[in-house]
């Protein structure tokens, strides 16, 4: 049982200190990630366990899990779907509830009629190795009644991290001294043993799993000793396929106490001259407000934009001020911007995209598809 007097709001000072670390500061695989949160936050581990259990049970924290660099494990893309308004909600529900390979599912809109504004439904999609993204999208389009779709794989990433609590007070224009990093999206092939470790490793934690030696039961599930499980996970970390250990908050939905972590999420679009995408992306990726920044090709449907980024905020003018500050920075370094736009997020649901090939085969059979027909 969780003690009901334990504070569960993000406004509580102890919780805020924990979340400022646990959202996106625990890099890679850790044998005891909760002890690492304790070390970095300078809060004792018993309190870390107690507060995370309470916030997870209350729904303040949506999930706690070891993330993977999914772009290294399965081909992925941002997909924009053109779908009529009368089918929008049903299409959203299908992708949220019945397609485990669609992750972020967001209804987006623009402030005015612009290139691409007819594409209201946006998703992230991972299709496990060996299967066809085009075939998967064709199947989804037929099921939800989409009139068209645009697949936009990331050519590379320049920023990747959440940290909504940490970003709440960031001033527009705040950025790192150094350029943003460049993260490639090359897919890594894994052995059967490595997949055996990854499947339990990436599953979200239940309340009662937040304790010392949290991987012990996961090792048993994989049929391995704890030391062997940790060895394989550490090796995967060294190969660059492990992301961060993270506590994920509800973005827009209010907590039980009515607190919202954020209210607005914006997908920024820029078109820069061909050949200058990495240069521009690294400059955009320097800005602290951004949770994601990447090079994606929007094509003619989106005025040939090639740099995209995501920012969150509690009020719209502040989000726009951050966008203006990034635009001003690009102008100050002489980076031409040939077109820019903002797509605002409305209804949204977020879940981890499934990336295991065996899980894809199981899903195909459950939904009535021959897995062989979906292979690349």
Secondary structure as UniProt FT lines:
FT   TURN            4..5
FT   TURN            10..11
FT   HELIX           13..22
FT   TURN            23..24
FT   STRAND          26..27
FT   TURN            31..32
FT   HELIX           33..41
FT   HELIX           45..58
FT   STRAND          61..68
FT   HELIX           70..72
FT   STRAND          74..82
FT   HELIX           85..98
FT   TURN            100..101
FT   STRAND          102..109
FT   TURN            115..118
FT   STRAND          119..128
FT   TURN            129..130
FT   HELIX           133..144
FT   STRAND          148..152
FT   STRAND          154..160
FT   HELIX           164..167
FT   TURN            168..169
FT   TURN            172..173
FT   STRAND          183..184
FT   HELIX           192..202
FT   HELIX           207..209
FT   TURN            214..215
FT   HELIX           216..221
FT   TURN            222..223
FT   HELIX           226..238
FT   TURN            239..240
FT   STRAND          242..249
FT   TURN            256..257
FT   STRAND          264..271
FT   TURN            274..275
FT   HELIX           277..284
FT   TURN            285..286
FT   TURN            288..289
FT   STRAND          290..296
FT   HELIX           300..302
FT   TURN            303..304
FT   STRAND          307..313
FT   HELIX           316..332
FT   TURN            333..334
FT   STRAND          339..349
FT   HELIX           357..367
FT   HELIX           371..374
//
